């Protein structure tokens, strides 16, 4: 039996939920699931109404907890929702999920939203996002974007998203079409000490205008509530040197004669390099790749290995 408890911010009012909750008492909403098998997932659609007294730039804080009554690792069963109050007229902002208290090594998903609130079409939009030094750049992964984009990651952690010829209409002529977004995921470093703060904000540039800075998101490494040591796999993969200027050796097997197929993809999933019959001792020439971050996949003996590489 799974018990779900959502404690919403005091500025929220409950409207509806599907499936319907077991109870709504003040700011606490409760559900019970009794038929969720191992490996299965379920979704709850929850509709809330924020109070009009909310102040732009403040945060609404809610908590969600879930778990079977006999869970052996209860420390990972809750999440804090730290939601920035924004208004539709200026959604040039940045959102982090989760936001608030996290554990070292947790994934953080960032969404940057932008809107052309001027009075003419924006031909190009550029987002420059300096990633916090406490984030693992090698784990960076773009999850989605409203428009086709070009991406570049510099060695000092500056992620640049460029929308060439986006032709973004102004909000006065096309309110819905004037909006855009990019969403990416990155992992916090696993060796961070409690109370380490991870801050992030981005600059949005419309054509030749000065950058419009978003709000600053903030996550704080919490004290460890429990220790779970996963079993280590019997294989590994390592790219060396990484970052690289060209020649890279991919170590994917203790057996130096093992053969694999190497495929390299851009952050948007485009295959740009493929080579068969590589070994764990053979250097692969990547000098033709443009500067940036890539995902390398090696298929060998029925297993797929993945590693992030940075081309300088």
Secondary structure as the mmCIF struct_conf table of DSSP 4:
data_model
#
loop_
_struct_conf.conf_type_id
_struct_conf.id
_struct_conf.beg_label_comp_id
_struct_conf.beg_label_asym_id
_struct_conf.beg_label_seq_id
_struct_conf.end_label_comp_id
_struct_conf.end_label_asym_id
_struct_conf.end_label_seq_id
STRN STRN1 UNK A 2 UNK A 7
TURN_TY1_P TURN_TY1_P1 UNK A 10 UNK A 11
STRN STRN2 UNK A 12 UNK A 18
BEND BEND1 UNK A 19 UNK A 19
HELX_LH_PP_P HELX_LH_PP_P1 UNK A 20 UNK A 21
BEND BEND2 UNK A 22 UNK A 22
STRN STRN3 UNK A 23 UNK A 25
TURN_TY1_P TURN_TY1_P2 UNK A 26 UNK A 27
STRN STRN4 UNK A 28 UNK A 33
TURN_TY1_P TURN_TY1_P3 UNK A 38 UNK A 39
STRN STRN5 UNK A 45 UNK A 50
TURN_TY1_P TURN_TY1_P4 UNK A 52 UNK A 53
HELX_LH_PP_P HELX_LH_PP_P2 UNK A 54 UNK A 55
TURN_TY1_P TURN_TY1_P5 UNK A 56 UNK A 57
STRN STRN6 UNK A 59 UNK A 68
TURN_TY1_P TURN_TY1_P6 UNK A 69 UNK A 70
BEND BEND3 UNK A 72 UNK A 72
HELX_RH_3T_P HELX_RH_3T_P1 UNK A 74 UNK A 76
BEND BEND4 UNK A 77 UNK A 77
STRN STRN7 UNK A 78 UNK A 84
HELX_LH_PP_P HELX_LH_PP_P3 UNK A 85 UNK A 85
HELX_RH_3T_P HELX_RH_3T_P2 UNK A 88 UNK A 90
STRN STRN8 UNK A 93 UNK A 97
BEND BEND5 UNK A 98 UNK A 98
STRN STRN9 UNK A 100 UNK A 102
TURN_TY1_P TURN_TY1_P7 UNK A 104 UNK A 105
STRN STRN10 UNK A 107 UNK A 115
BEND BEND6 UNK A 118 UNK A 120
STRN STRN11 UNK A 122 UNK A 122
BEND BEND7 UNK A 123 UNK A 123
STRN STRN12 UNK A 125 UNK A 130
TURN_TY1_P TURN_TY1_P8 UNK A 133 UNK A 134
STRN STRN13 UNK A 135 UNK A 145
BEND BEND8 UNK A 146 UNK A 147
STRN STRN14 UNK A 150 UNK A 153
TURN_TY1_P TURN_TY1_P9 UNK A 155 UNK A 156
BEND BEND9 UNK A 157 UNK A 157
STRN STRN15 UNK A 158 UNK A 163
TURN_TY1_P TURN_TY1_P10 UNK A 164 UNK A 165
STRN STRN16 UNK A 168 UNK A 168
TURN_TY1_P TURN_TY1_P11 UNK A 171 UNK A 173
TURN_TY1_P TURN_TY1_P12 UNK A 175 UNK A 175
HELX_RH_3T_P HELX_RH_3T_P3 UNK A 176 UNK A 178
STRN STRN17 UNK A 179 UNK A 188
HELX_LH_PP_P HELX_LH_PP_P4 UNK A 189 UNK A 189
TURN_TY1_P TURN_TY1_P13 UNK A 190 UNK A 191
HELX_LH_PP_P HELX_LH_PP_P5 UNK A 192 UNK A 193
TURN_TY1_P TURN_TY1_P14 UNK A 194 UNK A 195
STRN STRN18 UNK A 197 UNK A 200
STRN STRN19 UNK A 202 UNK A 206
TURN_TY1_P TURN_TY1_P15 UNK A 207 UNK A 208
BEND BEND10 UNK A 209 UNK A 209
HELX_LH_PP_P HELX_LH_PP_P6 UNK A 210 UNK A 211
STRN STRN20 UNK A 212 UNK A 213
HELX_LH_PP_P HELX_LH_PP_P7 UNK A 215 UNK A 216
STRN STRN21 UNK A 217 UNK A 221
HELX_LH_PP_P HELX_LH_PP_P8 UNK A 222 UNK A 224
HELX_LH_PP_P HELX_LH_PP_P9 UNK A 230 UNK A 233
BEND BEND11 UNK A 234 UNK A 234
STRN STRN22 UNK A 238 UNK A 240
BEND BEND12 UNK A 241 UNK A 243
STRN STRN23 UNK A 244 UNK A 244
BEND BEND13 UNK A 245 UNK A 246
STRN STRN24 UNK A 247 UNK A 251
BEND BEND14 UNK A 254 UNK A 255
TURN_TY1_P TURN_TY1_P16 UNK A 256 UNK A 257
STRN STRN25 UNK A 260 UNK A 265
TURN_TY1_P TURN_TY1_P17 UNK A 267 UNK A 268
STRN STRN26 UNK A 271 UNK A 278
TURN_TY1_P TURN_TY1_P18 UNK A 280 UNK A 281
STRN STRN27 UNK A 283 UNK A 285
TURN_TY1_P TURN_TY1_P19 UNK A 287 UNK A 288
BEND BEND15 UNK A 289 UNK A 289
HELX_LH_PP_P HELX_LH_PP_P10 UNK A 290 UNK A 290
BEND BEND16 UNK A 291 UNK A 291
STRN STRN28 UNK A 292 UNK A 300
TURN_TY1_P TURN_TY1_P20 UNK A 301 UNK A 302
STRN STRN29 UNK A 303 UNK A 311
#
